[in-house]
Amino acid sequence: MGHKVVVGSDTQLIAPVRIGDGVTIGAGSTITRDVEAGMLAISRPPQKSIANWQRPKKK
């Protein structure tokens, strides 16, 4: 991990990754690839809403 890196809360770094100097990682991100120095890294999957979904019932 580089120097002066800021990692937001609830962030996962999936090894092996290299994080360069001065990188900022947005909260809630999952980082799976190297991040070059000075960059902002975020991962935000699109929200899904599933129609007609039913919660499983206990047996």
PyMOL commands that set and color helices and strands:
alter all, ss='L'
color gray80, all
select strands_A, chain A and resi 6-7+12-13+24-25+30-31+40-41
alter strands_A, ss='S'
color yellow, strands_A
deselect
rebuild
show_as cartoon
